[in-house]
Amino acid sequence: MNKDFRDKGLVYAVLSHSLRVADTRILTVWVDERNVKSQKLLENLGFEGL
């Protein structure tokens, strides 16, 4: 995401909405272990095993 729009909750909002409307039961996500912000975001969205 463009730096001007980071830390405003937009990624959370978009992903949260997408996950609610998607007909997906299993979704695999890879995130760099050094990217703590992305890990926290995914945990808040209900992802496990990060």
SULPEBEL-V769137 format. One record per residue. N is the residue number from 1. OMEGA is omega in degrees with one decimal (999 if undefined). NEAR is the number of other C-alpha atoms within 12 Angstrom. D_FIRST is the distance of its C-alpha to the first C-alpha in Angstrom with 1 decimal. Layout:
# SULPEBEL-V769137
n omega near d_first
N OMEGA NEAR D_FIRST
N OMEGA NEAR D_FIRST
This chain:
# SULPEBEL-V769137
n omega near d_first
1 178.5 13 0.0
2 -176.8 9 3.8
3 -179.2 8 6.3
4 -174.9 8 8.3
5 -179.1 11 6.8
6 177.0 13 6.6
7 177.9 15 10.0
8 178.8 13 11.0
9 -176.8 16 11.4
10 -179.9 17 9.3
11 178.0 21 8.0
12 -178.2 25 11.7
13 -178.9 17 13.1
14 -179.9 17 11.6
15 179.4 20 12.6
16 178.8 20 15.8
17 -178.5 14 16.8
18 179.9 15 16.2
19 179.0 19 18.3
20 -174.5 14 21.0
21 -179.1 11 21.5
22 176.8 13 21.3
23 -176.0 10 24.7
24 179.9 10 23.7
25 -179.2 10 25.7
26 178.2 11 24.3
27 179.3 15 20.7
28 -177.8 12 20.1
29 173.8 17 17.0
30 177.2 15 16.7
31 178.9 18 14.9
32 -177.5 11 15.9
33 178.5 12 18.6
34 -177.5 11 17.4
35 -174.6 13 14.0
36 179.8 13 15.8
37 179.6 19 13.1
38 177.6 25 11.9
39 179.7 22 15.6
40 178.5 19 16.4
41 -179.3 25 13.9
42 176.7 26 15.5
43 178.9 18 18.9
44 177.4 18 18.5
45 175.3 23 17.9
46 177.6 19 21.1
47 -177.3 22 20.3
48 174.3 16 23.2
49 -179.1 13 24.1
50 999 22 21.1
